[in-house]
Amino acid sequence: MVTQGIDPFGARATLDTPEGRVRYFRLATVADQLAIDLDQLPYTVKVLLENVLRYAGAEPFTEDDVRLVAAWRPGTKPAKEFPFLPTRVLLQDFTGVPAVVDLAAMRTAVARLGGDPSRINPLVPVDLVIDHSVQVDVFGTTVAFQRNVEKEYERNRERYALLRWAQQAFRNFRVVPPGTGIVHQVNLEYLASVVAVRQSDREAVAFPDTLVGTDSHTTMINALGVLGWGVGGIEAEAVLLGQPIYLLLPEVVGLRLINEPPGGVTATDLVLTITQLLRQVGVVGKFVEVFGPGLRHLSLPDRATISNMAPEMGATAVMFPIDDETLGYLRLTGRSEGHVRLVEAYAKEQGLFRTPESPDPLFDQVVELDLSTLEPSLAGPRRPQDRVRLSELPASLRAAFPEQFPSPQAEQERFDWEGGSVNEAQEPSEPVVPVGQRRKVVDVHLDGRHVELTHGSVVIAAITSCTNTSNPEVMLGAGILAKKAVERGLDTHPAVKTSLAPGSGVVTAYLERAGLMPYLEALRFHLVGYGCTTCIGNSGPLPEPIAKAVQEHELVVAAVLSGNRNFEGRIHPQVRAAYLASPPLVVAFAIAGRVDIDLTSEPIGYDPNGEPVYLREIWPTPEEIREAMEKAIGPELFIERYREVFTGDEHWRSLPVPTGDLYQWDPDSTYIQEPPFFKDLALEPPPLRDIERARVLAWLGDSVTTDHISPAGSIPVNSPAGQYLIARGVQPKDFNSYGARRGNHEVMVRGTFANIRLRNRLAQGREGGWTTHFPSGELVTIYEAALRYQMAGVPLIVIAGKEYGSGSSRDWAAKGPMLLGVRAVLAESFERIHRSNLVGMGVLPLQFLPGQNAEALGLDGSERYTIAGISDGLVPRELVTVRAEREDGRVIEFQAIARLDTDMEIEYYRHGGILTFVLRRLLRGEA
């Protein structure tokens, strides 16, 4: 792979560092020649400028690309794209396995056409971290970690064998085995270099570490000053094959922090506040950079907590500059002193290093946040941007579930009307339970005990997710709170499924060194695994008596987790309310056992003497957290944990390793199948054609997430995917999850649009993966309808509202609809990554004109749709004509924007997707 171009600006220079002399491409040289002020450019733009400068003259990078990026100005963005080639690609196993399957299928296709399959090989270095497959089956016991790991290997042996094959079959491809940590925390603590050094033309070349990843929370690495963001697996595959990403000049929003956070608030409270703020401002598709005097109060882990949730804010990335805090974190995590000094020297030389005296860059927009206004918060019960003050938690439940949680006034009126009376003798220190809930208490027999469940009961409390488990302050805070709670004689509610799933082994090491693990375990927060677990829906089953009670009595029960996503149906199919919270609050709500409580004023529980215990009495102080950090955390922990990061445990090392350049597809496998994307591939793409007389497969509303579209979580027995597996001899207990079966398109296409909470307006009022088949009018599964339409040769479209495709960057949210026969998605707006993924699979994203939507145009979903103007050739964001014809002959005609935003996206669409485009180039010897 080429690492530098022909240097048309004469910017190549040398820098002496403790790691030796390196070449670099000096930004100041270009600034002088083009008369620009580097200090005024946002950090993001400087990194992009270095990228095009270094590659200039190496196809497809040109001198004009350098001039374009260097000319960045606030409010002025020419509609011309430029290429960007990241330093590396980061995968996790849920998205990484289908990427490896696609690469293996591309090799098979090349061999089928008589070519050399070894040419299909990563040109950009790839790291794949296996972290998404572990599930919380066993909890509340010291053997939970061991048992869950054993079950993980039982379920995923075939997938992991594929990855072992990829490890030896592909160059530039490394795998971090299971049980190591969450991909983003491993990236932060070990993989990221901040400044990379590569050999090129027999000399060492230094440049900024940049990346794209197949998880939307790749943005966590922005905290280190590393530019990286999430892309779909489709786009990531193209990058690792050497294909640049094409960007428009970024809009950059400056987030200015002022003042100091008050005591008692956490980084979680900060990030939930920023998420809410930036969602309100509107930063979708924009880059955010944090600056201002308040920045000095944020540790690197605090910054990582914020950058992690860029997708929930809607931003492409949330960048922090390289500064002394960055260097301190590199030293803390065991990076060599020589490399730290290289980072410092390079960043200062390139104007990428911030000091308190550094001038503020210019931004397209500045948003200010006063840190002194922060307060304890959660987010929920359905979306991460819906921040709730701790004191207002009961009110949020009443707003979301008015039938189950009526207002106190309405409930009292009902009680009085029915002839009741108020028990005025009730002690005010006792928990006040609304009358309506007292009427629906379910007694559950659990492990020899009688447990009460009601609306608002917490059934899952999980310390999980990269967002918070990377932050020692909140993790140690959880341990300190647990210690104080145990010392006061408190215990977790027996109905709560508790779990501790840290982001890396370093976390358990410092919790143990601080003496806090015994207290977490006393509250049943035992280590269950190193992985995403509950945050991605791998919460495992609820205990059977609890699950039965929730199902039979239709209880609205809750999960509280230290995660970043809480969309409907994501955490657990039986959990209707899910709240994101800091790890200390997760422990607190496990003790309280319910979320319809104001922990700022009501007791969290009662001690053995019957005395109330309040949250404020056991909340960790800043001094206690600081003392624990000084005692427990040091570079030796990181060095030890990452010494053999690619080796794995005995389970990993004992896996069979298939050999050879070609993967041997097993037709009987229910995990790995050769996808149909490259079968019958012609060397030239067919001409573009209009979409004629298409039917609507689904008509969806606002904020439809990739969780609604792409299969995730458990596989129901009676679903099309479940029936497929049963027909192939798989018992329901061995179904595993949709995520684990992403390497089998037959499972995934059957689960597309099958989310139990999907609301399709064509489903005749039924929730889930149902639709009306036209013209028969029958209510059938979406998969069955798609089969019928395909047999009749009828193309399909999807109609949606605003923010279509928000959430995780799931490539199957684009692959699945494409395989169902969806040719276009017509929405009011798209989330950035999902729109790109649709283009990458040859599905046309269409956007209603401002002020228009399906309802305003009088559409009802029963029409036949013709989309004209495609066959004439397209330009970026061209208007096309949509003609909707009803059965009675009435025609509704309107225009929509073809959201092919760049010339290169049009080229991808013409080829039927980005992967077929790259494969054709490889076969023609162009790449």
PERAPE-V707675 format. One record per helix or strand. SS is the DSSP state (H for helix, E for strand). FROM is the first residue (numbers start at 0). LEN is the number of residues. Records with the same first field share a line. If there is no record, write none. Layout:
SS = FROM-LEN  FROM-LEN
This chain:
E = 11-6  19-6  72-1  75-1  81-3  87-5  125-4  172-4  180-1  194-6  202-6  209-4  226-4  244-3  251-7  286-5  316-3  321-1  352-1  364-6  376-3  386-3  441-5  448-5  456-7  496-4  503-1  526-1  556-5  574-6  593-1  604-2  611-2  690-9  704-1  713-1  736-1  769-4  777-4  795-4  803-1  805-1  821-6  829-1  843-5  863-5  878-7  890-8
H = 26-8  37-3  42-13  62-8  92-20  116-3  143-26  182-9  215-9  232-8  266-15  292-5  299-9  309-4  323-9  336-13  370-3  389-11  407-10  434-4  465-4  471-16  504-9  516-6  532-4  543-10  582-10  614-4  621-11  634-7  649-4  675-3  705-4  719-8  731-3  738-3  744-7  781-10  811-9  831-9  902-8  913-10
